[in-house]
């Protein structure tokens, strides 16, 4: 059984979404041991560490800088792909504190958004990187 089904159907998490079912769109992205994985194609039996969903990245009282930046840049339209973008960007910013535009594009290249908010996403990732740099 794919991890996505366990998270959504058995545990009631709503933020990883079913998109393509092939691991190509990113809507189902979660972190396992801090690394982004596509939960729609990962068998639950292959999970070998703690799982973090978008809901676990930050809290209402203390959101992750990416979550704040997404709101400040007014990125979401439909929001369906949100998990893919934010969880992938969070992994990038954990590894590279001040990524270039090319590094951001490269890291996020596998995530799809049909609403076309790509420019706002780039602004939000850069804003979050600045916030995280100031906090360090």
C-alpha positions in Angstrom: 0.0 0.0 0.0 1.4 3.5 -0.8 2.3 5.7 2.1 -0.1 8.4 0.7 -3.1 6.1 1.3 -2.1 5.4 4.9 -1.5 9.1 5.6 -4.8 10.2 4.0 -7.2 7.3 4.5 -6.0 5.8 7.7 -4.5 8.7 9.6 -6.6 11.5 8.3 -3.9 13.8 7.0 -5.2 16.1 4.2 -2.1 18.0 3.0 -0.4 15.3 1.0 -2.7 15.1 -2.0 -3.2 12.5 -4.7 -2.2 14.0 -8.0 -0.9 11.7 -10.7 -0.3 8.5 -8.7 3.0 8.2 -10.6 5.3 10.3 -8.5 5.6 12.9 -11.2 3.6 15.9 -10.0 4.7 16.3 -6.4 1.3 16.9 -4.8 1.9 14.0 -2.4 5.3 15.1 -1.2 6.3 14.5 2.4 9.6 14.3 4.2 11.1 11.1 5.5 14.1 11.8 7.7 14.0 15.3 6.3 14.2 14.3 2.6 11.3 14.9 0.2 9.7 11.7 -1.1 6.6 11.1 -3.3 4.3 9.3 -1.0 2.0 8.0 -3.8 4.7 5.6 -5.1 6.5 4.8 -1.8 5.2 1.6 -0.2 4.5 2.1 3.5 6.7 -1.0 4.1 9.7 1.0 2.8 9.3 3.9 5.3 12.4 3.9 7.5 12.1 7.0 9.6 10.0 9.9 10.8 7.5 11.3 8.4 6.7 15.0 8.2 3.8 16.4 6.2 3.1 20.0 5.3 1.0 20.3 8.5 4.0 19.2 10.6 6.5 21.7 9.0 5.3 24.5 11.2 2.4 25.4 13.5 -0.3 28.0 13.5 1.6 29.9 16.2 5.0 29.4 14.6 4.8 28.7 10.9 7.9 27.7 8.9 9.4 30.6 7.0 8.3 29.1 3.7 4.7 28.9 5.0 4.9 32.6 5.9 6.5 33.5 2.6 3.8 31.6 0.7 1.1 33.7 2.4 3.1 37.0 2.1 3.7 36.4 -1.7 0.1 35.3 -2.2 1.3 32.1 -3.9 -1.6 29.7 -3.5 -4.4 29.8 -6.0 -6.1 26.4 -5.8 -3.4 25.1 -3.3 -3.6 21.5 -4.5 0.1 21.3 -5.3 1.2 23.2 -2.1 2.7 20.2 -0.4 5.0 19.5 -3.3 6.4 23.0 -3.6 6.8 23.8 0.1 8.2 20.4 1.2 10.6 20.3 -1.7 11.7 24.0 -1.1 12.1 23.3 2.6 14.6 20.5 1.8 16.4 22.8 -0.5 16.7 25.6 2.1 17.9 23.1 4.7 20.8 22.2 2.4 21.5 25.5 0.7 20.9 28.6 2.8 21.0 31.2 0.0 20.2 29.3 -3.3 20.5 31.0 -6.7 17.5 31.1 -9.0 19.0 28.3 -11.0 19.3 26.1 -7.8 15.7 26.9 -6.9 14.5 26.0 -10.4 16.5 22.9 -10.4 15.3 21.7 -7.0 11.7 22.4 -7.8 11.7 21.2 -11.4 9.8 18.0 -10.7 6.8 19.7 -9.0 3.9 20.8 -11.2 1.4 23.7 -10.8 -1.5 24.0 -13.2 -2.4 27.5 -11.9 0.9 28.9 -13.1 2.1 30.5 -9.9 5.7 29.8 -10.7 7.0 33.4 -10.4 5.3 33.8 -7.1 6.8 30.5 -5.9 10.3 31.8 -6.8 9.7 35.0 -4.9 8.4 33.1 -1.9 11.4 30.7 -1.8 13.8 33.7 -2.0 11.9 35.5 0.7 12.0 32.5 3.0 15.7 32.1 2.4 16.2 35.7 3.5 14.1 35.2 6.6 16.0 32.0 7.5 19.3 33.8 6.9 18.3 36.6 9.2 17.2 34.2 11.9 20.5 32.3 11.8 
